[in-house]
Amino acid sequence: MAKLGGRNNWLAWPVGLICAAIIGVLVVVALPMVGPSIDWAGSALRGPTVAPRVAVEPEDARLGTVAGPVESADPSASVDECHSLYTDVLWEELSSRTGGHPIQNDALPTTHATSLAAALGPKVLETCAWNATTTGSIVTTVSEVEGGAQGIAEASLGSQGYVCSEFGDGIRCTKNIDNTREDHVFRDGLWVATQFSAWEPSLYTERVAERLWPG
């Protein structure tokens, strides 16, 4: 009986040993990457990580100062006192002519009788200045004055060419000067001084007086 062909045992053993050696070398080389590979796989399963936010300190704080809250401006607050001088009808008439609201401040009465203003030392409550978009302006100042101011004003203004007359429980003195007209009312410790320049609404002073002295 003939012998079947097969492996050569003397050749198989050396080849097997060489293969085993190669596999061992590959294992040794791959060992350092096992840990990172496991971490990468775990991160992928857990989802993306979010880097922690770094708190940025406000620049004012870094400079040693504390920034206070920013207060919003109330556009109506600056004209509340002026608005109280006028009826809604007159306010609308003035606003439509000027295209907005008056400028309110605490400026002294606008008058050519500067000596009277200096003598009375008025305590200004409000000054309302209206400037028309085309031409003309109105400046009205309401001030508190001492009780004897009415008599002093009548004598002083009368001597400067103002025409004075009774006005309710007080007096009213008016005068045209150049392109302006001045209108002064003294009553119950108040001085209402108005200067009209090329613009005077009908019964302006009377309508303001109704707001200050109703009834």
C-alpha positions in Angstrom: 0.0 0.0 0.0 1.4 3.4 -1.0 2.0 6.1 1.7 -0.2 9.2 1.5 1.4 12.7 1.1 1.3 14.9 4.2 3.0 17.6 6.2 6.7 17.5 6.8 7.0 17.6 10.6 10.5 18.9 10.4 9.4 22.0 8.4 6.1 22.7 10.3 7.7 23.1 13.7 10.1 26.0 12.8 7.3 27.8 10.8 4.9 27.5 13.8 7.5 28.9 16.2 8.2 31.9 13.9 4.4 32.7 13.6 4.1 32.5 17.4 7.0 34.9 17.8 5.5 37.4 15.4 2.1 37.3 17.2 3.8 37.9 20.5 5.6 40.9 19.1 2.4 42.4 17.8 0.7 41.9 21.2 3.5 43.7 23.0 3.4 46.6 20.6 -0.4 46.9 20.9 -0.6 46.8 24.7 0.0 50.6 25.2 -3.0 51.5 23.1 -5.4 49.3 24.9 -6.2 51.9 27.7 -6.8 54.9 25.4 -8.9 52.7 23.1 -11.1 51.7 26.0 -11.5 55.4 27.1 -12.3 56.5 23.5 -15.0 53.8 23.2 -16.5 54.8 26.5 -16.6 58.5 25.6 -18.2 57.7 22.3 -21.0 55.7 24.0 -21.6 58.4 26.7 -21.9 61.2 24.1 -19.8 64.4 23.5 -18.4 66.1 26.5 -18.9 69.8 27.2 -15.9 71.9 28.2 -16.5 73.8 31.4 -17.2 77.5 31.0 -14.6 79.9 32.3 -16.2 82.7 34.2 -15.2 86.1 32.8 -15.0 88.8 35.4 -16.5 92.1 34.4 -14.0 94.7 33.4 -15.3 97.1 35.9 -14.7 94.6 38.7 -11.2 94.0 37.4 -10.5 97.7 37.6 -11.7 97.7 41.2 -15.1 99.4 40.6 -18.6 97.9 40.7 -20.9 98.7 37.8 -24.3 99.8 39.1 -27.6 99.0 37.4 -28.5 101.1 34.3 -31.6 103.0 35.0 -34.1 103.4 32.2 -35.1 106.9 31.4 -38.7 107.9 31.6 -39.3 110.4 28.8 -42.5 111.8 30.5 -40.8 112.5 33.8 -39.1 115.6 32.5 -42.3 117.4 31.4 -44.8 116.3 34.1 -44.7 119.6 35.9 -45.0 121.6 32.7 -47.9 119.4 31.6 -49.8 120.3 34.8 -49.9 124.0 33.7 -52.0 123.3 30.7 -55.3 121.8 29.8 -55.2 118.9 27.4 -56.5 121.2 24.6 -53.8 123.8 25.1 -51.1 121.2 25.5 -52.1 119.6 22.2 -52.1 123.1 20.6 -48.6 123.8 21.8 -47.3 120.4 21.0 -48.6 120.4 17.4 -46.9 123.8 16.8 -43.6 122.7 18.3 -43.6 119.1 17.2 -43.0 117.8 20.6 -42.8 118.6 24.3 -41.4 121.7 26.0 -37.9 122.0 27.5 -38.3 122.0 31.3 -35.7 123.4 33.7 -35.4 125.7 36.6 -34.1 128.8 34.8 -35.0 132.2 36.2 -37.9 134.2 34.7 -37.1 135.4 31.2 -37.7 139.2 31.4 -36.1 142.5 30.5 -36.9 143.6 34.1 -33.7 142.0 35.4 -33.6 144.3 38.5 -37.0 143.0 39.6 -35.9 139.4 39.3 -32.8 140.2 41.4 -34.8 142.0 44.0 -37.5 139.4 44.5 -35.2 136.4 44.5 -37.8 134.0 43.2 -37.8 130.3 44.0 -38.4 128.7 40.6 -40.8 125.8 40.5 -40.6 125.2 36.8 -39.7 126.9 33.5 -41.3 125.6 30.3 -39.8 126.6 27.0 -41.7 126.0 23.8 -39.9 126.5 20.5 -42.0 126.3 17.3 -40.7 124.3 14.4 -41.3 127.3 12.1 -41.0 130.5 14.0 -41.9 131.8 17.5 -41.3 130.7 21.1 -43.0 130.8 24.5 -41.2 130.7 27.8 -43.2 130.5 31.0 -41.7 130.4 34.5 -43.7 129.7 37.7 -41.9 130.8 40.9 -42.7 131.3 44.5 -42.1 134.8 45.9 -42.5 136.5 49.3 -45.8 138.0 50.3 -44.8 141.6 49.6 -43.7 140.8 46.1 -46.9 141.9 44.5 -46.6 145.5 45.7 -42.9 145.6 44.8 -43.6 144.2 41.3 -46.4 146.7 40.6 -44.3 149.7 41.5 -41.1 148.4 39.7 -42.8 147.2 36.5 -45.1 150.3 36.4 -42.0 152.6 36.5 -40.5 150.6 33.5 -43.5 151.1 31.2 -45.4 147.9 32.0 -49.2 148.3 32.1 -50.5 146.7 35.3 -54.1 145.8 36.1 -56.1 143.6 38.6 -56.1 139.9 37.8 -58.3 137.9 40.1 -56.8 138.4 43.6 -53.6 139.6 42.1 -52.1 141.8 39.4 -51.1 141.4 35.8 -48.4 143.5 34.1 -47.7 143.4 30.4 -45.4 145.2 27.9 -44.3 144.9 24.3 -40.6 145.0 23.9 -39.0 144.8 20.4 -40.4 141.6 18.9 -41.6 140.1 22.2 -44.4 140.6 24.7 -44.0 140.0 28.4 -46.8 139.0 30.6 -46.4 138.8 34.4 -49.0 137.7 37.0 -48.5 138.0 40.7 -51.0 136.2 42.9 -51.1 134.2 46.2 -47.3 134.1 46.5 -46.7 133.0 42.9 -45.1 134.8 40.0 -46.0 133.6 36.6 -43.7 135.2 34.0 -44.2 134.5 30.3 -42.3 135.9 27.3 -43.9 135.5 23.8 -41.8 135.8 20.7 -43.7 135.9 17.5 -46.2 133.5 18.8 -49.1 133.9 21.4 -52.0 131.4 21.6 -55.3 133.0 22.3 -55.9 133.6 26.1 -52.7 131.8 27.0 -52.2 133.5 30.3 -55.8 133.2 31.3 -55.8 129.4 30.5 -52.6 128.8 32.5 -54.1 130.8 35.4 -57.2 128.6 35.4 -54.9 125.6 36.1 -53.0 127.3 38.9 -56.0 128.9 40.5 -59.1 126.8 39.7 -62.5 127.9 40.7 
